[in-house]
Amino acid sequence: MAIRRQGTRPAIGFEAQTTGGPAQRPDAAAVRRFEALALPHADAAYNLALRLTRQSEAAEDVVHDAYLRALTGFGAYRGGDARAWILTIVRHRALDWLREQRRKATLPLRVVTGDEADDELDWQPHDPDQESPEQALIRKGEAAGLHALIDALPPRLREVLVLREMEDLSYRQIAEVTSAPVGSVMSRLARARVQLGEAWRRLQDVKEGRT
């Protein structure tokens, strides 16, 4: 059961897109430095946004907004892991999008404590065009069925699985992106793998007519 990226990100350009007055806009040299640093991670950024929002148009909007915000604040960047830095911003924007969809659906946020807070964002926006894992498996093959199963995981589990299995981030990098202790990252990843494995076996049973 190999987990790979699905789809490719749209082109990202920054010409005339930054906001604010001249004093707030990065100069051309800063834009070039930012592009050299951040654009190599755009595919990973789009993949994370796509897996969290489960909608390609929303993922595009999240990535564009995240990159523009990163560019606007590039003057405060002091080095470090560039991929973790940009993915952190993308993740924040994607989770903001999920919260906004929940508010639009007029569903109250759950009050949770302790480790349950990890799953505060387990609500998913309804998408009438979203295929079930069974439909994806039948129409598009095993890779699509697997991605549909990943999309069915709670966002807190889905993000660590994507960052580890698709983007090959270390536990430390994932902890930085998700603002979680390494121990929590490992725990969430273990839960995600177990849930995905069980769902995959059920899907294979359906495919082979054993249920």
C-alpha positions in Angstrom: 0.0 0.0 0.0 2.2 2.8 -1.3 1.0 6.4 -0.5 1.8 8.9 -3.2 0.9 12.5 -4.1 -2.2 13.1 -6.1 -2.3 15.9 -8.7 0.0 18.9 -9.2 -0.1 22.4 -7.8 -1.1 25.4 -10.0 1.5 27.9 -11.0 2.3 30.5 -8.4 3.2 34.1 -9.4 3.8 37.2 -7.3 3.8 40.0 -9.8 1.6 42.8 -8.6 -0.1 40.6 -6.0 1.3 41.8 -2.8 -0.7 44.2 -0.8 0.1 47.3 1.2 1.9 50.5 0.3 5.4 50.7 -1.3 7.1 50.5 2.1 5.3 47.1 2.8 5.9 45.5 -0.6 9.1 43.4 -1.0 11.5 44.6 -3.6 12.3 42.6 -6.7 15.5 41.1 -5.1 13.5 40.0 -2.0 10.9 38.4 -4.3 13.6 36.5 -6.1 15.1 35.3 -2.9 11.7 34.2 -1.6 10.9 32.3 -4.8 14.2 30.5 -4.7 13.6 29.5 -1.1 9.8 28.7 -1.2 8.8 27.7 -4.7 10.7 24.3 -4.6 8.2 23.4 -1.8 5.1 24.4 -3.7 4.1 20.9 -4.7 4.3 19.8 -1.1 2.3 22.8 0.0 -0.4 22.1 -2.5 -0.5 18.4 -1.6 -1.0 19.2 2.1 -3.6 21.8 1.3 -5.4 19.4 -1.0 -5.4 16.6 1.5 -6.7 18.9 4.3 -9.4 20.7 2.3 -10.2 17.8 0.0 -11.1 20.3 -2.7 -8.8 21.3 -5.4 -10.0 24.9 -5.8 -9.9 25.5 -2.0 -6.4 24.0 -2.0 -5.3 26.4 -4.7 -6.7 29.4 -2.8 -5.0 28.2 0.4 -1.6 27.8 -1.2 -1.8 31.2 -3.0 -2.9 33.0 0.2 -0.2 31.2 2.2 2.5 32.1 -0.2 1.5 35.7 -0.4 1.4 35.9 3.4 4.8 34.3 3.6 6.2 36.7 1.0 4.7 39.7 2.9 6.4 38.5 6.1 9.6 37.4 4.4 11.6 40.2 6.0 11.1 38.5 9.4 12.3 35.1 8.2 15.6 34.3 10.0 16.5 31.1 8.2 16.0 27.5 9.3 14.0 24.7 7.6 12.3 26.5 4.7 10.0 23.6 3.9 8.7 23.3 7.4 8.3 27.1 7.5 6.2 27.3 4.4 4.2 24.2 5.2 3.4 25.6 8.7 1.8 28.7 7.0 -0.1 26.5 4.5 -1.4 24.3 7.4 -2.6 27.3 9.3 -4.5 28.7 6.3 -6.0 25.2 5.5 -7.2 24.8 9.1 -8.6 28.4 9.0 -10.5 27.3 5.9 -11.9 24.3 7.7 -13.0 26.4 10.6 -14.7 28.8 8.3 -16.6 26.0 6.5 -17.7 24.8 9.9 -19.0 28.2 10.9 -20.8 28.5 7.6 -22.5 25.2 8.3 -23.7 26.7 11.6 -22.2 23.8 13.6 -20.8 24.7 17.0 -17.2 23.9 17.9 -16.9 21.1 20.4 -15.4 21.9 23.8 -12.7 19.4 24.3 -9.9 18.9 26.8 -6.7 16.9 27.0 -5.7 14.7 24.1 -9.2 15.0 22.6 -8.2 18.5 21.5 -6.1 16.8 18.8 -9.4 16.0 17.0 -11.1 19.3 17.4 -11.2 19.7 13.7 -12.6 16.2 12.9 -15.6 17.8 11.2 -15.5 17.6 7.4 -17.3 20.0 5.1 -19.9 18.2 3.0 -19.0 17.9 -0.7 -21.7 16.4 -2.9 -19.1 15.6 -5.5 -16.7 13.8 -3.2 -16.4 10.2 -4.2 -16.6 7.4 -1.6 -13.5 5.1 -1.4 -15.6 2.4 -3.1 -16.5 4.7 -6.0 -13.0 6.0 -6.4 -11.6 2.4 -6.4 -14.1 1.2 -9.0 -13.8 4.3 -11.3 -10.1 5.2 -10.9 -8.2 2.4 -9.4 -6.4 1.6 -6.1 -4.5 4.9 -5.9 -7.7 6.9 -6.0 -9.3 4.6 -3.5 -6.4 5.0 -1.1 -6.5 8.8 -1.4 -10.2 8.7 -0.6 -9.5 6.6 2.5 -6.9 9.2 3.6 -9.4 12.0 3.0 -11.8 10.2 5.4 -9.3 10.4 8.3 -9.7 13.3 10.8 -7.5 16.3 9.7 -5.2 15.9 12.7 -4.4 12.3 11.7 -4.5 13.0 8.0 -1.9 15.8 8.1 0.8 13.8 9.9 0.2 10.9 7.6 0.6 13.1 4.5 3.7 14.9 5.9 5.4 11.6 6.8 4.4 9.2 4.1 4.0 11.6 1.1 6.4 14.4 1.9 8.9 12.3 3.9 9.3 14.8 6.7 11.0 13.7 9.9 9.2 13.6 13.2 10.9 16.7 14.2 9.9 18.6 11.1 6.3 17.4 11.5 6.3 18.6 15.1 7.5 22.0 13.9 4.8 22.2 11.2 2.0 21.1 13.5 3.2 22.8 16.7 2.9 19.5 18.5 5.4 17.5 20.6 7.3 14.8 18.8 5.6 12.2 21.0 2.1 13.5 19.9 3.2 13.3 16.3 4.3 9.7 16.7 1.0 8.8 18.5 -1.1 10.5 15.8 0.9 8.8 13.1 0.4 5.4 14.7 -3.3 6.0 15.0 -3.5 7.2 11.4 -1.7 4.1 10.1 -3.9 1.8 12.1 -7.1 3.5 10.9 -6.0 3.6 7.3 -4.8 0.0 7.4 -8.2 -1.2 8.7 -10.1 0.9 6.2 -7.9 -0.4 3.4 -8.6 -4.0 4.4 -12.3 -3.3 4.5 -12.1 -1.7 1.0 -10.3 -4.7 -0.4 -13.0 -7.0 1.1 -15.7 -5.0 -0.7 -13.7 -5.1 -3.9 -13.3 -8.9 -3.7 -16.9 -9.4 -2.7 -16.2 -10.8 0.8 -18.7 -8.5 2.5 
